[in-house]
Amino acid sequence: MNQSRLQSARKSREAHRANIQRSLEHRLQVAREKGDEQLIRQLEAEMRYSS
């Protein structure tokens, strides 16, 4: 049972990280389309930090 709980927690963390990554990629795409250089730099830094 304890192992199952650990696996669930690990899967949850992985899903959370994947969702954050997907969100950052989308926000970066929108910022590039708008030409918002400051936001692009900020999001790129955020992506490097979260990797």
PDB file of N, H, CA, C and O in Angstrom:
ATOM      1  N   MET A   1       0.831  -1.203   0.000  1.00  0.00           N
ATOM      2  CA  MET A   1       0.000   0.000   0.000  1.00  0.00           C
ATOM      3  C   MET A   1       0.866   1.254   0.000  1.00  0.00           C
ATOM      4  O   MET A   1       0.587   2.204  -0.731  1.00  0.00           O
ATOM      5  N   ASN A   2       1.909   1.257   0.814  1.00  0.00           N
ATOM      6  H   ASN A   2       2.135   0.485   1.408  1.00  0.00           H
ATOM      7  CA  ASN A   2       2.782   2.419   0.885  1.00  0.00           C
ATOM      8  C   ASN A   2       3.460   2.682  -0.464  1.00  0.00           C
ATOM      9  O   ASN A   2       3.620   3.833  -0.871  1.00  0.00           O
ATOM     10  N   GLN A   3       3.858   1.604  -1.152  1.00  0.00           N
ATOM     11  H   GLN A   3       3.729   0.669  -0.820  1.00  0.00           H
ATOM     12  CA  GLN A   3       4.494   1.725  -2.463  1.00  0.00           C
ATOM     13  C   GLN A   3       3.514   2.332  -3.465  1.00  0.00           C
ATOM     14  O   GLN A   3       3.895   3.159  -4.294  1.00  0.00           O
ATOM     15  N   SER A   4       2.281   1.925  -3.384  1.00  0.00           N
ATOM     16  H   SER A   4       1.972   1.254  -2.711  1.00  0.00           H
ATOM     17  CA  SER A   4       1.242   2.447  -4.268  1.00  0.00           C
ATOM     18  C   SER A   4       1.059   3.949  -4.059  1.00  0.00           C
ATOM     19  O   SER A   4       0.886   4.706  -5.014  1.00  0.00           O
ATOM     20  N   ARG A   5       1.101   4.360  -2.808  1.00  0.00           N
ATOM     21  H   ARG A   5       1.243   3.745  -2.032  1.00  0.00           H
ATOM     22  CA  ARG A   5       0.957   5.777  -2.482  1.00  0.00           C
ATOM     23  C   ARG A   5       2.133   6.580  -3.024  1.00  0.00           C
ATOM     24  O   ARG A   5       1.958   7.692  -3.521  1.00  0.00           O
ATOM     25  N   LEU A   6       3.331   6.012  -2.927  1.00  0.00           N
ATOM     26  H   LEU A   6       3.474   5.108  -2.523  1.00  0.00           H
ATOM     27  CA  LEU A   6       4.521   6.677  -3.465  1.00  0.00           C
ATOM     28  C   LEU A   6       4.436   6.812  -4.976  1.00  0.00           C
ATOM     29  O   LEU A   6       4.785   7.853  -5.533  1.00  0.00           O
ATOM     30  N   GLN A   7       3.970   5.756  -5.639  1.00  0.00           N
ATOM     31  H   GLN A   7       3.686   4.911  -5.186  1.00  0.00           H
ATOM     32  CA  GLN A   7       3.822   5.814  -7.094  1.00  0.00           C
ATOM     33  C   GLN A   7       2.789   6.857  -7.491  1.00  0.00           C
ATOM     34  O   GLN A   7       2.994   7.595  -8.455  1.00  0.00           O
ATOM     35  N   SER A   8       1.696   6.928  -6.769  1.00  0.00           N
ATOM     36  H   SER A   8       1.530   6.329  -5.986  1.00  0.00           H
ATOM     37  CA  SER A   8       0.666   7.926  -7.047  1.00  0.00           C
ATOM     38  C   SER A   8       1.208   9.335  -6.884  1.00  0.00           C
ATOM     39  O   SER A   8       0.928  10.211  -7.702  1.00  0.00           O
ATOM     40  N   ALA A   9       1.971   9.553  -5.846  1.00  0.00           N
ATOM     41  H   ALA A   9       2.198   8.842  -5.181  1.00  0.00           H
ATOM     42  CA  ALA A   9       2.555  10.872  -5.606  1.00  0.00           C
ATOM     43  C   ALA A   9       3.536  11.227  -6.717  1.00  0.00           C
ATOM     44  O   ALA A   9       3.562  12.367  -7.182  1.00  0.00           O
ATOM     45  N   ARG A  10       4.341  10.258  -7.145  1.00  0.00           N
ATOM     46  H   ARG A  10       4.320   9.332  -6.767  1.00  0.00           H
ATOM     47  CA  ARG A  10       5.311  10.489  -8.217  1.00  0.00           C
ATOM     48  C   ARG A  10       4.600  10.829  -9.525  1.00  0.00           C
ATOM     49  O   ARG A  10       5.000  11.752 -10.234  1.00  0.00           O
ATOM     50  N   LYS A  11       3.550  10.083  -9.839  1.00  0.00           N
ATOM     51  H   LYS A  11       3.225   9.333  -9.263  1.00  0.00           H
ATOM     52  CA  LYS A  11       2.792  10.344 -11.064  1.00  0.00           C
ATOM     53  C   LYS A  11       2.134  11.714 -11.012  1.00  0.00           C
ATOM     54  O   LYS A  11       2.074  12.424 -12.016  1.00  0.00           O
ATOM     55  N   SER A  12       1.647  12.074  -9.846  1.00  0.00           N
ATOM     56  H   SER A  12       1.696  11.497  -9.031  1.00  0.00           H
ATOM     57  CA  SER A  12       1.019  13.381  -9.681  1.00  0.00           C
ATOM     58  C   SER A  12       2.027  14.500  -9.905  1.00  0.00           C
ATOM     59  O   SER A  12       1.723  15.488 -10.573  1.00  0.00           O
ATOM     60  N   ARG A  13       3.234  14.346  -9.344  1.00  0.00           N
ATOM     61  H   ARG A  13       3.481  13.544  -8.801  1.00  0.00           H
ATOM     62  CA  ARG A  13       4.285  15.358  -9.546  1.00  0.00           C
ATOM     63  C   ARG A  13       4.665  15.468 -11.021  1.00  0.00           C
ATOM     64  O   ARG A  13       4.844  16.568 -11.544  1.00  0.00           O
ATOM     65  N   GLU A  14       4.784  14.323 -11.681  1.00  0.00           N
ATOM     66  H   GLU A  14       4.638  13.430 -11.256  1.00  0.00           H
ATOM     67  CA  GLU A  14       5.145  14.324 -13.104  1.00  0.00           C
ATOM     68  C   GLU A  14       4.063  15.000 -13.945  1.00  0.00           C
ATOM     69  O   GLU A  14       4.373  15.762 -14.860  1.00  0.00           O
ATOM     70  N   ALA A  15       2.814  14.726 -13.640  1.00  0.00           N
ATOM     71  H   ALA A  15       2.563  14.106 -12.896  1.00  0.00           H
ATOM     72  CA  ALA A  15       1.701  15.342 -14.370  1.00  0.00           C
ATOM     73  C   ALA A  15       1.684  16.848 -14.131  1.00  0.00           C
ATOM     74  O   ALA A  15       1.445  17.628 -15.053  1.00  0.00           O
ATOM     75  N   HIS A  16       1.937  17.247 -12.900  1.00  0.00           N
ATOM     76  H   HIS A  16       2.131  16.614 -12.151  1.00  0.00           H
ATOM     77  CA  HIS A  16       1.961  18.671 -12.563  1.00  0.00           C
ATOM     78  C   HIS A  16       3.072  19.388 -13.340  1.00  0.00           C
ATOM     79  O   HIS A  16       2.856  20.462 -13.902  1.00  0.00           O
ATOM     80  N   ARG A  17       4.251  18.781 -13.361  1.00  0.00           N
ATOM     81  H   ARG A  17       4.426  17.909 -12.904  1.00  0.00           H
ATOM     82  CA  ARG A  17       5.379  19.369 -14.087  1.00  0.00           C
ATOM     83  C   ARG A  17       5.093  19.457 -15.586  1.00  0.00           C
ATOM     84  O   ARG A  17       5.429  20.454 -16.224  1.00  0.00           O
ATOM     85  N   ALA A  18       4.473  18.418 -16.148  1.00  0.00           N
ATOM     86  H   ALA A  18       4.200  17.608 -15.629  1.00  0.00           H
ATOM     87  CA  ALA A  18       4.122  18.416 -17.568  1.00  0.00           C
ATOM     88  C   ALA A  18       3.111  19.514 -17.876  1.00  0.00           C
ATOM     89  O   ALA A  18       3.208  20.177 -18.909  1.00  0.00           O
ATOM     90  N   ASN A  19       2.140  19.709 -16.981  1.00  0.00           N
ATOM     91  H   ASN A  19       2.062  19.171 -16.142  1.00  0.00           H
ATOM     92  CA  ASN A  19       1.148  20.773 -17.174  1.00  0.00           C
ATOM     93  C   ASN A  19       1.787  22.149 -17.129  1.00  0.00           C
ATOM     94  O   ASN A  19       1.441  23.022 -17.924  1.00  0.00           O
ATOM     95  N   ILE A  20       2.711  22.347 -16.211  1.00  0.00           N
ATOM     96  H   ILE A  20       2.992  21.637 -15.565  1.00  0.00           H
ATOM     97  CA  ILE A  20       3.412  23.626 -16.120  1.00  0.00           C
ATOM     98  C   ILE A  20       4.218  23.866 -17.394  1.00  0.00           C
ATOM     99  O   ILE A  20       4.208  24.968 -17.941  1.00  0.00           O
ATOM    100  N   GLN A  21       4.916  22.834 -17.864  1.00  0.00           N
ATOM    101  H   GLN A  21       4.925  21.938 -17.420  1.00  0.00           H
ATOM    102  CA  GLN A  21       5.719  22.947 -19.075  1.00  0.00           C
ATOM    103  C   GLN A  21       4.837  23.307 -20.272  1.00  0.00           C
ATOM    104  O   GLN A  21       5.182  24.187 -21.062  1.00  0.00           O
ATOM    105  N   ARG A  22       3.706  22.625 -20.399  1.00  0.00           N
ATOM    106  H   ARG A  22       3.426  21.911 -19.757  1.00  0.00           H
ATOM    107  CA  ARG A  22       2.787  22.891 -21.508  1.00  0.00           C
ATOM    108  C   ARG A  22       2.260  24.323 -21.447  1.00  0.00           C
ATOM    109  O   ARG A  22       2.159  25.000 -22.470  1.00  0.00           O
ATOM    110  N   SER A  23       1.932  24.770 -20.257  1.00  0.00           N
ATOM    111  H   SER A  23       2.014  24.221 -19.426  1.00  0.00           H
ATOM    112  CA  SER A  23       1.436  26.135 -20.076  1.00  0.00           C
ATOM    113  C   SER A  23       2.505  27.158 -20.455  1.00  0.00           C
ATOM    114  O   SER A  23       2.215  28.137 -21.144  1.00  0.00           O
ATOM    115  N   LEU A  24       3.737  26.934 -20.007  1.00  0.00           N
ATOM    116  H   LEU A  24       3.972  26.139 -19.448  1.00  0.00           H
ATOM    117  CA  LEU A  24       4.832  27.845 -20.341  1.00  0.00           C
ATOM    118  C   LEU A  24       5.066  27.898 -21.849  1.00  0.00           C
ATOM    119  O   LEU A  24       5.281  28.972 -22.412  1.00  0.00           O
ATOM    120  N   GLU A  25       5.022  26.737 -22.499  1.00  0.00           N
ATOM    121  H   GLU A  25       4.846  25.865 -22.041  1.00  0.00           H
ATOM    122  CA  GLU A  25       5.223  26.698 -23.950  1.00  0.00           C
ATOM    123  C   GLU A  25       4.142  27.475 -24.680  1.00  0.00           C
ATOM    124  O   GLU A  25       4.420  28.190 -25.642  1.00  0.00           O
ATOM    125  N   HIS A  26       2.906  27.331 -24.217  1.00  0.00           N
ATOM    126  H   HIS A  26       2.680  26.750 -23.436  1.00  0.00           H
ATOM    127  CA  HIS A  26       1.806  28.068 -24.845  1.00  0.00           C
ATOM    128  C   HIS A  26       1.967  29.577 -24.630  1.00  0.00           C
ATOM    129  O   HIS A  26       1.813  30.368 -25.560  1.00  0.00           O
ATOM    130  N   ARG A  27       2.277  29.954 -23.401  1.00  0.00           N
ATOM    131  H   ARG A  27       2.403  29.311 -22.646  1.00  0.00           H
ATOM    132  CA  ARG A  27       2.466  31.385 -23.103  1.00  0.00           C
ATOM    133  C   ARG A  27       3.614  31.964 -23.917  1.00  0.00           C
ATOM    134  O   ARG A  27       3.537  33.104 -24.375  1.00  0.00           O
ATOM    135  N   LEU A  28       4.677  31.188 -24.101  1.00  0.00           N
ATOM    136  H   LEU A  28       4.739  30.262 -23.730  1.00  0.00           H
ATOM    137  CA  LEU A  28       5.820  31.628 -24.884  1.00  0.00           C
ATOM    138  C   LEU A  28       5.420  31.805 -26.354  1.00  0.00           C
ATOM    139  O   LEU A  28       5.831  32.772 -26.995  1.00  0.00           O
ATOM    140  N   GLN A  29       4.637  30.894 -26.876  1.00  0.00           N
ATOM    141  H   GLN A  29       4.303  30.109 -26.355  1.00  0.00           H
ATOM    142  CA  GLN A  29       4.176  30.990 -28.253  1.00  0.00           C
ATOM    143  C   GLN A  29       3.354  32.266 -28.457  1.00  0.00           C
ATOM    144  O   GLN A  29       3.544  32.984 -29.438  1.00  0.00           O
ATOM    145  N   VAL A  30       2.451  32.535 -27.534  1.00  0.00           N
ATOM    146  H   VAL A  30       2.296  31.951 -26.737  1.00  0.00           H
ATOM    147  CA  VAL A  30       1.612  33.733 -27.633  1.00  0.00           C
ATOM    148  C   VAL A  30       2.472  34.993 -27.530  1.00  0.00           C
ATOM    149  O   VAL A  30       2.259  35.950 -28.274  1.00  0.00           O
ATOM    150  N   ALA A  31       3.437  34.999 -26.618  1.00  0.00           N
ATOM    151  H   ALA A  31       3.610  34.222 -26.013  1.00  0.00           H
ATOM    152  CA  ALA A  31       4.318  36.160 -26.457  1.00  0.00           C
ATOM    153  C   ALA A  31       5.114  36.398 -27.742  1.00  0.00           C
ATOM    154  O   ALA A  31       5.309  37.544 -28.148  1.00  0.00           O
ATOM    155  N   ARG A  32       5.571  35.326 -28.378  1.00  0.00           N
ATOM    156  H   ARG A  32       5.413  34.395 -28.049  1.00  0.00           H
ATOM    157  CA  ARG A  32       6.320  35.467 -29.641  1.00  0.00           C
ATOM    158  C   ARG A  32       5.422  36.024 -30.740  1.00  0.00           C
ATOM    159  O   ARG A  32       5.848  36.872 -31.524  1.00  0.00           O
ATOM    160  N   GLU A  33       4.188  35.551 -30.795  1.00  0.00           N
ATOM    161  H   GLU A  33       3.842  34.863 -30.158  1.00  0.00           H
ATOM    162  CA  GLU A  33       3.244  36.047 -31.800  1.00  0.00           C
ATOM    163  C   GLU A  33       2.982  37.533 -31.613  1.00  0.00           C
ATOM    164  O   GLU A  33       2.817  38.267 -32.588  1.00  0.00           O
ATOM    165  N   LYS A  34       2.943  37.975 -30.371  1.00  0.00           N
ATOM    166  H   LYS A  34       3.077  37.379 -29.579  1.00  0.00           H
ATOM    167  CA  LYS A  34       2.702  39.389 -30.067  1.00  0.00           C
ATOM    168  C   LYS A  34       3.976  40.222 -30.158  1.00  0.00           C
ATOM    169  O   LYS A  34       3.915  41.451 -30.201  1.00  0.00           O
ATOM    170  N   GLY A  35       5.124  39.558 -30.189  1.00  0.00           N
ATOM    171  H   GLY A  35       5.174  38.560 -30.154  1.00  0.00           H
ATOM    172  CA  GLY A  35       6.393  40.276 -30.248  1.00  0.00           C
ATOM    173  C   GLY A  35       6.785  40.908 -28.920  1.00  0.00           C
ATOM    174  O   GLY A  35       7.517  41.898 -28.902  1.00  0.00           O
ATOM    175  N   ASP A  36       6.315  40.357 -27.822  1.00  0.00           N
ATOM    176  H   ASP A  36       5.721  39.553 -27.837  1.00  0.00           H
ATOM    177  CA  ASP A  36       6.596  40.897 -26.485  1.00  0.00           C
ATOM    178  C   ASP A  36       7.939  40.346 -25.989  1.00  0.00           C
ATOM    179  O   ASP A  36       7.995  39.312 -25.324  1.00  0.00           O
ATOM    180  N   GLU A  37       9.015  41.059 -26.328  1.00  0.00           N
ATOM    181  H   GLU A  37       8.970  41.899 -26.868  1.00  0.00           H
ATOM    182  CA  GLU A  37      10.367  40.583 -26.034  1.00  0.00           C
ATOM    183  C   GLU A  37      10.626  40.414 -24.532  1.00  0.00           C
ATOM    184  O   GLU A  37      11.287  39.460 -24.120  1.00  0.00           O
ATOM    185  N   GLN A  38      10.117  41.320 -23.732  1.00  0.00           N
ATOM    186  H   GLN A  38       9.581  42.095 -24.067  1.00  0.00           H
ATOM    187  CA  GLN A  38      10.341  41.229 -22.291  1.00  0.00           C
ATOM    188  C   GLN A  38       9.688  39.970 -21.729  1.00  0.00           C
ATOM    189  O   GLN A  38      10.294  39.256 -20.929  1.00  0.00           O
ATOM    190  N   LEU A  39       8.453  39.699 -22.148  1.00  0.00           N
ATOM    191  H   LEU A  39       7.962  40.279 -22.797  1.00  0.00           H
ATOM    192  CA  LEU A  39       7.754  38.508 -21.671  1.00  0.00           C
ATOM    193  C   LEU A  39       8.439  37.248 -22.195  1.00  0.00           C
ATOM    194  O   LEU A  39       8.517  36.250 -21.479  1.00  0.00           O
ATOM    195  N   ILE A  40       8.932  37.278 -23.424  1.00  0.00           N
ATOM    196  H   ILE A  40       8.869  38.089 -24.006  1.00  0.00           H
ATOM    197  CA  ILE A  40       9.648  36.138 -23.993  1.00  0.00           C
ATOM    198  C   ILE A  40      10.856  35.807 -23.134  1.00  0.00           C
ATOM    199  O   ILE A  40      11.068  34.647 -22.780  1.00  0.00           O
ATOM    200  N   ARG A  41      11.648  36.816 -22.798  1.00  0.00           N
ATOM    201  H   ARG A  41      11.476  37.758 -23.086  1.00  0.00           H
ATOM    202  CA  ARG A  41      12.831  36.587 -21.958  1.00  0.00           C
ATOM    203  C   ARG A  41      12.441  36.027 -20.590  1.00  0.00           C
ATOM    204  O   ARG A  41      13.087  35.113 -20.076  1.00  0.00           O
ATOM    205  N   GLN A  42      11.393  36.577 -20.014  1.00  0.00           N
ATOM    206  H   GLN A  42      10.868  37.319 -20.431  1.00  0.00           H
ATOM    207  CA  GLN A  42      10.939  36.121 -18.700  1.00  0.00           C
ATOM    208  C   GLN A  42      10.482  34.657 -18.760  1.00  0.00           C
ATOM    209  O   GLN A  42      10.834  33.864 -17.887  1.00  0.00           O
ATOM    210  N   LEU A  43       9.715  34.305 -19.766  1.00  0.00           N
ATOM    211  H   LEU A  43       9.428  34.949 -20.475  1.00  0.00           H
ATOM    212  CA  LEU A  43       9.221  32.941 -19.885  1.00  0.00           C
ATOM    213  C   LEU A  43      10.329  31.958 -20.196  1.00  0.00           C
ATOM    214  O   LEU A  43      10.318  30.830 -19.704  1.00  0.00           O
ATOM    215  N   GLU A  44      11.293  32.378 -21.017  1.00  0.00           N
ATOM    216  H   GLU A  44      11.302  33.294 -21.417  1.00  0.00           H
ATOM    217  CA  GLU A  44      12.440  31.511 -21.294  1.00  0.00           C
ATOM    218  C   GLU A  44      13.240  31.244 -20.020  1.00  0.00           C
ATOM    219  O   GLU A  44      13.699  30.126 -19.788  1.00  0.00           O
ATOM    220  N   ALA A  45      13.401  32.272 -19.205  1.00  0.00           N
ATOM    221  H   ALA A  45      13.028  33.180 -19.393  1.00  0.00           H
ATOM    222  CA  ALA A  45      14.106  32.095 -17.930  1.00  0.00           C
ATOM    223  C   ALA A  45      13.327  31.159 -17.018  1.00  0.00           C
ATOM    224  O   ALA A  45      13.907  30.319 -16.330  1.00  0.00           O
ATOM    225  N   GLU A  46      12.017  31.310 -17.021  1.00  0.00           N
ATOM    226  H   GLU A  46      11.545  31.992 -17.580  1.00  0.00           H
ATOM    227  CA  GLU A  46      11.158  30.447 -16.194  1.00  0.00           C
ATOM    228  C   GLU A  46      11.276  28.990 -16.650  1.00  0.00           C
ATOM    229  O   GLU A  46      11.284  28.075 -15.827  1.00  0.00           O
ATOM    230  N   MET A  47      11.366  28.784 -17.954  1.00  0.00           N
ATOM    231  H   MET A  47      11.359  29.528 -18.623  1.00  0.00           H
ATOM    232  CA  MET A  47      11.498  27.424 -18.489  1.00  0.00           C
ATOM    233  C   MET A  47      12.839  26.823 -18.078  1.00  0.00           C
ATOM    234  O   MET A  47      12.908  25.646 -17.723  1.00  0.00           O
ATOM    235  N   ARG A  48      13.893  27.613 -18.122  1.00  0.00           N
ATOM    236  H   ARG A  48      13.838  28.569 -18.411  1.00  0.00           H
ATOM    237  CA  ARG A  48      15.199  27.102 -17.706  1.00  0.00           C
ATOM    238  C   ARG A  48      15.187  26.749 -16.217  1.00  0.00           C
ATOM    239  O   ARG A  48      15.768  25.745 -15.804  1.00  0.00           O
ATOM    240  N   TYR A  49      14.529  27.573 -15.431  1.00  0.00           N
ATOM    241  H   TYR A  49      14.057  28.388 -15.766  1.00  0.00           H
ATOM    242  CA  TYR A  49      14.461  27.343 -13.987  1.00  0.00           C
ATOM    243  C   TYR A  49      13.667  26.077 -13.655  1.00  0.00           C
ATOM    244  O   TYR A  49      14.015  25.339 -12.734  1.00  0.00           O
ATOM    245  N   SER A  50      12.605  25.838 -14.412  1.00  0.00           N
ATOM    246  H   SER A  50      12.322  26.437 -15.160  1.00  0.00           H
ATOM    247  CA  SER A  50      11.727  24.702 -14.095  1.00  0.00           C
ATOM    248  C   SER A  50      12.235  23.385 -14.684  1.00  0.00           C
ATOM    249  O   SER A  50      11.666  22.330 -14.401  1.00  0.00           O
ATOM    250  N   SER A  51      13.264  23.425 -15.474  1.00  0.00           N
ATOM    251  H   SER A  51      13.726  24.281 -15.704  1.00  0.00           H
ATOM    252  CA  SER A  51      13.797  22.183 -16.083  1.00  0.00           C
ATOM    253  C   SER A  51      14.571  21.354 -15.104  1.00  0.00           C
ATOM    254  O   SER A  51      15.078  20.291 -15.460  1.00  0.00           O
TER     255      SER A  51
END
